[in-house]
Amino acid sequence: MDISDFAGIGPELLPEHFLAGNLEGWGVLESALGSLKSRFTVKANGVPVSDGVDFTETWTFDDGLTDTLHWKIRRKGLGEYTGTEPKVDGEARGEQAGFAFHWTYTRETPQQGGSTTTLNFDDWFYLIDERTCIVRGAAGRLGLPFAIMHVTYQRVS
């Protein structure tokens, strides 16, 4: 799949617009073979800035694990984005076209018992309407995914 596959197909997903305000999310995490690993909820808030959005999201998993991300997402040009987050290695990279946004990064993620694991993320966001976005994300290492995430975000304000 290539981001250009979505060019010209609306509604247009601009992260700095959709992620601004309060959002809630719900989803599941599956193994690469499709078995359910966990369920989760997300509470998020985005604050617009001149060249993007500052976006904070807290993920709460059914086993009690929580993870809060503090993104600074910046538009760098037509359809191009970068992002920083304290636990991200370097910068996240984003591409946008039509109703899709492709977001890739490497991040240290918390695990049960207080340990962490560094994972590569490959996330595809699809805007359904002005209030709803569906995300399919893959997490893994060395280019091999071992977990797939499905989440629905909905704007609540």
N, C-alpha and C positions, 0 to 999 in steps of 0.2 A: 504494500500500500504506500502511496506517495501523497504528500499534502496537496500536490497539484490536481489530484483526482477530485478535489472538492471546490476548486476555484469556480466562482460565479454562482454557486448554489446556496441559497439563503434558507433561513435567516443567518446573517453574518455573526460569527462568534468572535468578538473582540474581548480578550481576557480582562482588559482594564475597565470594560463596562460590565460584563457579566459578574465578575468577582467583587465588584464594589457593592457594599451593603452587607446585610446579614443573610447567610445561607445556612441551610441544614442539609445533611447528607445521610444516606443509608446504603449499606452495601454488604458484600460477602467477599471473602478471600478464599480462593480455591488452590489446591495443589496443581502442578502442571498436568497431572493426570485427571483432574476434574473433581477430586473429592473435596468436600467442604472442610476448610481449616478453621474459619471463624466468621462471625458476623460483627458489624461495627456500625457506629453512628459518628457523624461529623458535625461539629458546630464551627462556623466560620464567619469572619468579618473582614471585609476589604475596605480600605480607605484610599480614594483616588488621590494621586499626586500628579504633577504636571506631565510626567513622561511614562506613567503606568499606574500601578496599584501596589499598596502594601497590604498583604493578605495573610491573616493569621487563621490557622485551622487546628482544631483539636480533635483527634481521632480517639474514640473510646471503644475498645474491643470487648467482646463478651466474656473474655477471661479476666477482665479488669485492667489490662495494660492500656496506658494512654500515651499518646505522642502528640506534642504540639509543635507545629511548624510555623516559622515567622518568615514569610517570603517577601522579597522586594523584587517585583516583576516589572521590567522596563521594556518599553517598545523601542527598538533600535532602528527600525525602518519599516517599509511596507511589508507586513507579514512576518517580521523578524522580532524575536524577543529574547531577552536574557533574564536570568533570575539568580538571586543569591539567597541563601538561608544558612544559619550558623552551622548546621551539620552537613551541608552539601560540600563535596569536594570540587573546588573551582566554581564554575558557573553552570547553571541549568541553561539549556538551549530550547527555544520554542519557535515553531513555524505555524502560521495561521493562513487558512484559505477557506472561503465560504463558511460553512457551519462547523468546521473542524479546527482543532488546535492540537498540535503534536508537541509534547513536552518530554525532554530527556535529561537525566541527571544521575549522579552517583551520590548516595547519602548514607551516613551512619544511622542505623535504625535501632531503637531499643528492643530488647528481648526480655522474656521473663527471667527473673533472678538478677536483673541489673546489668546483664552483659549487653553488648551491642554487636551488630553485624553490618558490614558495608555492602550495600546492594546497588545495582544499576537499575534504574527505573525507565520505562518506556511507556508513556501514558498518552492515550488518544481521547480527547474531549469532543463530544458531539452535541451541539446545541439543538434541542428539540423545539423550544419556543422561548420567549423572553424570560420565563421563570424557571426553566428546567434544562439541565445538562446531564448527559450520561457519560461516564468515563470507563474505559477499559484500560487497565494498566497491567504491565508485566514487570516482575521484579526477579532479578537473578544475579549471576556472576559470570564473568568471562563470556558474555554473550549467550548464556544458556538460562532461559527463564525457568524458575521453579515455583513461582506463585503467580496467579492471575487474580486481579482485583476487578470487581464490578461495583460501581458506585453511582448513585443518582443524587445530584445536587439540586436543591430547589431554593429559589430566592424567597425569603420570608419578609423582607422589607426593602 
